[in-house]
Amino acid sequence: KALESQHELQISSAMHLTRPKPLDSSITWNDLYMMTNLAQMEDTDHETRLLPVISEVMLKQEDSCCINAMILNYYLKHILHADEHVDKKYPHIRFVRSDLQRIAHILKPHCVSVQKLFDHFNQLISRYVLFGETIILFHYLFESCNARM
């Protein structure tokens, strides 16, 4: 029972977080589009999709913002990390990475209780597919984190 109350308190604090400014930045959206569009043009295998289509109802659920923030942290650590070759290939990635790091930093204190929901996410798919789908993740962050602002 005490664990339930603690979880409710953590979810409640997530409902009062400050909306990260890059989520509403047209520059971030444009940079992200440019990077992902290039990656999607290079990807020849769209048979599978890392991120499923998430319904509007699911995006409004209490912990969806934090789940998407956990996915963002995974992307920053394993997909979008600094890499000279990738930085040359995707010129907008420096701006995208910076804005996404700001979002992750702002959301992190509010999303400490959902790590267990994210434990099974550590399956890797082609890095190019993940670059191309970063815009989907950003959209999910935009929608789900907006729900509680």
Secondary structure, 3 states (H helix, E strand, C coil): CHHHHHHHHHHHHHCCCCCCHHHHCHHHHHHHHHHHHHHHHHCCCCCCCCCCCCCHHHHCCCCHHHHHHHHHHHHHHHHCCCCHHHHHHCCCHHHHHHHHHHHHHHHHHHCHHHHHHHHHHCCCCCHHHHHHHHHHHHHHHHHHHHCCC
